[in-house]
Amino acid sequence: MLALSANLLIGFGGLLSMTQAAFYGLGAYTYALLSLKFGLPFFVTLPAAIALCALVGWLFGHAALRFRNEAFVLATIGFQMIVYVTLYNWTDLTRGPYGISGIPRPSFFGIGIESVSAYFLFTLVLFAVVLGFMHLVCRSPFALSLKALRDDEAAAQTLGICPKGQYIRSMVFSAAVAAVPGVCFASYITYIDPTSFTLTESIFIACILLVGGSGNIKGPMSGVALMIIMPEVLRFVGLPDAVAANLREIIYGILLIV
């Protein structure tokens, strides 16, 4: 879901964004705080997390889209760091480096989703909804306009396509979708802290698209399969942890170069 959300900006819009982990984290913290402090049910906290991330994406889009190319990338990195530092230092709200524990699992009509198999099926349903939404978006005139802007912004403008408006919409959609896996992560692990939502995570999400391909649905799916399965395979080779970690980074680098 995170790769699909980033695909709207990076793949269709051609905007190299490093903010997905920030929206991922905002979704997770929104769910955790609303569930713990106010006792709100899942069918309220999930839409609230999506709405908040969409709003933040809209506000950030108006600021970041004043820039292009490398300056835009730096703006997204700056926003990512602002969110991380805020989560880390606003201890009264987020408990900072101590994190938030005891996050409740989703429950419906008094029936909680507790087992791993049940949670897998639950997440699979949410993924199917996100995939269906992204499939509709990818086949819409909106996606075609983003591709036109990506390939030749000046030519697209002569056809009446507004770059800023379309890019802001893509950022809103991207941020809103990123909130869903954030909620899934927080409710499954039942503990979150800022170290799960760093710039490194945003770079990793971008790498998934660069390796698997972007601008379509299949690319993010294949990129996720490769980037997630490969470290799991290295676990069974029998390499020491330190060597396996370094080897994984080397393989990532080679894949990006290729």
Phi, psi and omega in degrees: 000322178295318179296319179295322179293320179291334183298329180299317181279309187283314185280307184277317183273342182072021179256114180284100184255139178243042185241000188298323179294331178294312179290325174303314179291320179298321177297317180295314181291324177299314178298313183298313183291318180292325180288317185279315187279329185242352178065029182285147180284168186298320183289355172258318184291324179297308176299327179295318179295319179297315181296318180296314180296322178297318179296314179296321178298321178294315180294314180295323180301319180297328179278313187288329185281006167288345184246164177220162175056231185297325180295324178294317179300316179296324178295320179291323176296319178299317179295318178302317181290324178298314180297316180298313181296323178295313178297326184283326188255344179276070189293331180296330182259313188258355185063012172053227183292345179284339177075178179244123181245170179072025180292129184288148173283157177297146175216147181227120180055039177084359180257114181274151176262101189247316186287159180296317181296318179295321180290326177299314179295320179298314179294324178298322177295315178297321178296319179298320178296314179297317180297318177298318178297314181294326178297317178296318180296317183295335180262007184267162173302332178300315179295322178296321179293324177296318178297321178297317178295321179297318185281320180199096185296320181295316179295321179296323179295327178292340176270003177092013179273126180272112183300310185297316180298316181290321179294321179295319177299318180295324178291323177296311179299317182297315180294319181296317180293323180296336179293330184296308176296333175297317177295318178300316182297312183296318183285336179277311182287329183065014175209135176222151171213167188298339185291349177275353188230052186264175176299324178302321178294320177296319178296320179298319179297318178295323178297324178303316180288321181294327180279314185277336184110155184219173181084011177204183180272325186291325184302305178301325181294315180291324178296319177298315181302317183288313187285337180267321183288324184302311177299327178294322178295319181297334179296329184267357178286335179094015179285148174300153184303317182295319180292317182297320180296315180293320180296322178298317179295322179297316180296318176303315180298316179298317180299319180294320178296316179298000000 
